[in-house]
Amino acid sequence: MPATTSTAPGKIILFGEHAVVYGRPAIAAPVKEVRARAVVKANPRGPAGEIRIQAPDLGVEAELGQLLAGDPLARAVRGTLAALRLSSPPAMNLRVTSTIPIAAGLGSGAAVSVAVIRALSAFLGRPLRDEQVSSLAYEIEKIHHGSPSGIDNTTITFEKPIFFVKSKPVQIMQVSLPFSIVIADTGIASSTAASVGQVRRAWGAHKDHYEALFDSAGAVAEAARQCIEHGLVESLGPLMDANHGILSKMGVSSPELDHLVKAARAAGAWGAKLSGSGQGGNMIALVSTKTGPQVAEALLEAGAVRAILTQVANPR
Ligand code: PMV
């Protein structure tokens, strides 16, 4: 059997994080500059059923049976075998690597799952359809926090800009005019579970207030969809600023994120916001081709540990 390789991109949430967990719409896009990669090879000397897993970026080097049942890599492998109804697979080696920063809101967990599910199912001669890949990856997302919206696994599986509503069919977006985003990392680990849990407790204690915040975020995402579909790129800037304000009111920003958001605006970005679960991780800034390099530079000077320039566009 020939070796099989699959890769999957990172992702950013452009609008609507957190509110999306409560049924409001959100917009996300793949980040192709960073990727997770899974390679599956036959191990002709191994006994049937033995699957050796090597994932240096995740600190994993083990046989499948040695990994805890809740381990995300073990879940991806077992979930794929179960979907294929294979109880005794041939001996294989799985190697997983990734350039997607971990715990930074860029979807590294979902990207690893998608790459593993695709590489393994293709190696076994029965590549799974996108819908199956995404729904298997969604099951693994539940390890990270109990009530994921599904936006990460969907954006990463389809590798296209999406307008997303929880439990509804995926809507691929038409990007009338491509636009540029600088992604900058605070360098502070962000726990999706902690942040989503904090919002859930606050929502439980102040339901009307949080429902109103979620409604506002949903309205911003709807307006942003119109701008993206009609090529009104600059108008997305104030919408990003508004979304950041709403996320701050939800309590998921941080002094470091606020500092980078201000630095981006001062350096000429049209708008900026945190992206993902917040309290650390990444922020994004909307830039032109002219302001992109200077905004990236200003963000690094303001303390970002990394800046990535990416484009949101229709897939070719
Ligand atoms: O995984 P992150 O940090 O990009 O957060 C995902 C976005 C949330 O809306 C906070 C959670 C979710 O499941 O949609």
Residues whose N, C-alpha, C, O or C-beta is under 5 A from the ligand:
A	BS01	PMV	E17 H18 V20 V21 G105 L106 S147 P148 S149 G150 I151 T192 G276 S277
